[in-house]
Structure formats: C-alpha cells, structure tokens
Amino acid sequence: MTRSPIFIGYYTMVRKDFIRIMRIWSQTLLPPIVTTALYFAIFGTFIGSQVRAVNGLSYISFIVPGIVMMSVITSAYMNTVSTFYFAKWQRTIDEQLVSPMPMWTIIAGFVTGGVMRGLLVGVLVVITSLFFTHLVLFNIAVVISAAVLTTLLFSFAGLVNGIFAKSFDAISIVPTFVLTPLTYLGGVFYSVNQLPPFFRTLSLANPILYMVNAFRYGFLGVTDVSVAVCFAVMGGLTVLFFLLTLFLFIRGAGLKK
C-alpha cells in the first residue's frame, strides 16, 4: 500500500529528530537526570527530612511529580525552539516551506519532536526518583494526559519563540527569565494552600501551577486546584498556542533568519 506523501514528510521529520535526540543523548537526556537527582538528594533527602509532611505525604514524595513536570516542560520547550532556530539558521526550513507538505504537517513535525523528548525525559526522571523514594500511581490516565498536554503546549510555545528568535542568545531568554521563575513559583516545592491568601491568589495566575497539580494528582491523588480546571487551562492554552503558531506560519513571520 502506497503511503501518503504527507505522512512520509511527517515521518521523515520525526525520525530525523528522534535520531538526533538519541545521538546526542549526553546533551538531551542525561542533564535532566543529573539535575533532578541532585534535586531529590538535596531537597528531598537532606532538607526534606527536616520538613513536615505536606498534605499527609512525605516531602520528597510530594515534590517528585513537580520536579518531573519541571524537566518535561524544559525539555519539550528547548527541543522545539532549538531545532526550529537551527532549521532557520541552516536554511533547511526554506526547503520544507516550498515542499508540498501543508503548513500543519511541518508544525506537527517540529512539535512531535518536542513531545518525544519531553516524554522520554519524564520517564527517565520518574525512574531516577525511584532510587530516592517509593512512588505511587493514583490515576495513570491523568498522568499520561497531563504529560502529553504539557509537552504539546510547551512544544508550541518553543516554536513561537523559535519563530521570533533572531540569534542563538534569543532562544535562551524565555527559558531563563520566564520559564524558570514560573516553574519554581508553580507549586513544585510547596503547596500553594500554605501561602497567605494574597500570594495564593497571585499563584493562580501561573499556568504551570495547573500542570504541576494535575500531574501530582495523577501520581499521589492530591491537588491544590480542581483537576477539571487544570485540564481546562492546559487544553485552552494548547489550542491557543497552536492557533498562534499556525497564524505565524501562514503569515510567514520570522521564518527566515
């Protein structure tokens, strides 16, 4: 049976990105494992042993889902923004744009690479966490859904960053000055219910809070925010960034270095 040319183009992009991720595993997969192992050792074991239980859970068990989600977000975002910017810099994006592939197929190819890397890193970090604590699984469907939606969202966001990036330095500005603060203030290391009312209300404006809590609910069955609200926020933002990405591609904004 003859495969569709659109499928062949999509498969080629995904296969190329997967091979790249695995070939340079020491840059794409190893750093998150080392970093999170340090988080588990320092915050979970050394400091966590001095911290009282959070929502009836040991501190290290409480922070594991948040740390996993932090790694997933960063990996998905950085994979898409870097691969797209390199495609602009090497002018390979020009070949893709003049090919018969529809715009949505090109977008899907880049985004799938981010999803793959994010999920791979997530699995590896979860495995790493098992060396430090016993991890339960409350609802696997919520875990998978939250992970997939989060990787999709930040893959689209990384693509938007890549579209507007004008230099190699520009692809690290958002992860450094936006993603990192939002992640640390997104309830990874604490429950927002422990905050004063003003700061708890302020925290609700942080979209990463909803991703962390949905993921935490899937593993531990506890959350600071309604799971339905968490998925509504993640789903709405994913659709919004998809439409924004599609609009930018159709307009041709920033598609040349």
Buried (B, 14 or more C-beta within 10 A) or exposed (E): EEEEEBEEBBBEBBEBBBEBBEEEEEEBBEBBBEBBBEBBBEBBEEBBEEBEEBBEBBBBBBBBBBBBBBBBBBBBBBBBBBBBBBBBEEEEBBEBBEEEBEBBBBBBBBBBBBBBBBBBBBEBBBEBBEEBBEBEEEBEEBBEBBBBBBBBBBBBBBBBBBBBBEEEEBBBEBBEEEBEEBBBBBBBBBBBEEBEEEEBEEBBEBBBBBBBBBBBBBBBBBBBBEBEBBBEBBBEBBEEBBEBBBEBBEEEEBBEB
